[in-house]
Amino acid sequence: MKVILKADIKGVGKKDEIINASDGYARNFLFPKNLAVEANSQNMSKLKAKQDSNAYKKSQEKEEAKKVAEKLSKILLKVPVKTGENGKIFGGVSSKEISDLLKENYDIDIDKKKIDLKETIKTTGTQTIAIKLYEGVIGNLKIDVIGK
């Protein structure tokens, strides 16, 4: 019997996947626990509509991420930091500081986890960092670390 899974089931399949299940397993386990529905024409059309909707949302999110990546490529973010006598930075510039400065100065809200810093920036000068905005969309941001 073909069924559409309503939830991820370990060893069976993922949510919204169509699988072949034995009649007994489907009727005695999957249907009573509301883990699956029969793959009839009505349920198949609902599934197709849901998949189309999700695909549209993903394409919209990707387009939005591309626009943000384009904005980021035009920005030179100035980061003022406290430095010592010989130009050494006290502490460093973290991804959280970069995220906060982008929000504050340019009204671009980016999660600090998406900023790809291997480690905190500990030198003054201009650097380019990558920001993972969406699956397959990476923006480059130029940062100018300025000593006070």
C-alpha positions in Angstrom: 0.0 0.0 0.0 1.3 3.4 -0.9 1.3 6.0 1.9 2.5 9.6 2.4 4.4 10.0 5.7 3.4 12.9 7.9 6.5 12.7 10.1 10.1 11.4 9.9 10.2 7.8 10.9 13.6 6.2 11.6 14.3 3.4 9.2 11.1 4.1 7.2 11.4 7.5 5.6 11.2 11.3 5.9 8.2 13.6 6.2 6.2 14.1 2.9 7.8 11.0 1.3 5.7 8.4 -0.5 6.6 4.9 0.5 5.3 1.4 0.0 4.2 -0.1 3.3 2.6 -3.4 4.1 -1.1 -3.2 4.6 -0.9 -4.4 8.2 1.9 -1.9 9.1 -0.1 1.0 7.5 -3.5 0.1 9.0 -2.3 -1.0 12.5 0.6 1.4 13.2 1.0 4.3 10.8 -2.7 5.4 10.4 -3.8 5.1 14.1 -0.7 7.1 15.3 -1.4 9.7 12.6 2.1 9.2 11.1 0.9 8.7 7.5 -2.1 9.0 5.2 -3.1 6.8 2.3 -1.7 8.0 -1.1 -5.0 8.6 -2.8 -5.5 11.3 -5.5 -6.8 13.8 -3.0 -3.9 13.5 -0.6 -1.4 13.4 -3.6 -2.8 16.7 -4.8 -2.4 18.2 -1.3 1.2 17.0 -1.2 2.0 18.5 -4.6 0.5 21.8 -3.6 2.5 21.9 -0.4 5.7 21.0 -2.3 5.0 23.8 -4.9 4.4 26.3 -2.1 7.7 25.3 -0.3 9.6 25.5 -3.6 8.2 29.0 -4.2 9.1 30.2 -0.7 12.7 28.8 -1.1 13.1 30.6 -4.4 11.9 33.9 -2.8 14.3 33.5 0.1 17.2 32.8 -2.3 16.4 35.9 -4.3 16.3 38.0 -1.1 19.7 36.5 -0.1 21.1 37.5 -3.5 19.9 41.1 -3.0 21.5 41.2 0.5 24.8 39.8 -1.0 24.8 42.5 -3.6 24.3 45.2 -0.8 27.1 43.6 1.2 29.6 43.7 -1.7 29.2 47.5 -1.9 29.8 48.1 1.8 33.1 49.0 3.5 32.4 48.4 7.2 34.6 50.5 9.5 35.3 48.8 12.8 36.9 51.1 15.5 39.0 49.2 18.0 41.2 50.1 20.9 44.9 49.6 20.1 48.1 49.8 22.0 51.3 51.8 21.3 52.6 49.6 18.5 49.2 49.0 16.7 48.2 45.8 18.5 44.5 45.3 19.1 43.2 44.7 22.6 41.0 41.6 22.3 39.7 41.2 18.7 36.8 41.8 16.3 34.3 39.0 16.6 31.4 37.9 14.3 29.0 39.3 16.9 30.5 42.8 16.7 30.3 42.7 12.9 26.7 41.6 13.0 25.8 44.4 15.4 27.6 47.0 13.4 25.8 45.9 10.2 22.4 46.1 12.0 23.3 49.5 13.5 24.8 51.2 10.5 23.2 49.7 7.5 20.0 48.0 8.9 21.1 44.6 7.6 20.2 41.9 10.0 22.6 38.9 9.7 22.9 36.2 12.3 26.5 36.0 13.7 26.6 32.3 13.0 26.4 33.0 9.3 29.6 35.1 9.4 32.5 32.9 8.4 35.3 34.0 10.7 37.9 31.3 11.4 39.0 33.3 14.5 38.6 36.8 15.7 40.3 39.5 13.7 43.4 40.7 15.6 45.1 43.0 13.1 44.2 46.5 11.8 43.6 47.0 8.1 41.2 46.0 5.4 40.0 42.4 5.1 37.3 40.6 3.2 35.1 38.0 4.9 32.5 35.6 3.6 29.0 35.6 4.9 26.8 32.5 4.2 23.4 34.0 3.5 21.6 31.0 2.0 22.3 27.7 0.5 24.6 28.5 -2.4 24.6 32.3 -1.8 27.7 33.7 -0.2 28.2 37.5 0.3 31.6 39.2 0.6 32.0 42.0 3.1 35.0 44.3 3.3 35.9 45.3 6.8 38.3 48.1 7.7 39.6 47.7 11.3 40.7 51.1 12.5 42.7 51.7 15.7 41.6 54.5 18.1 
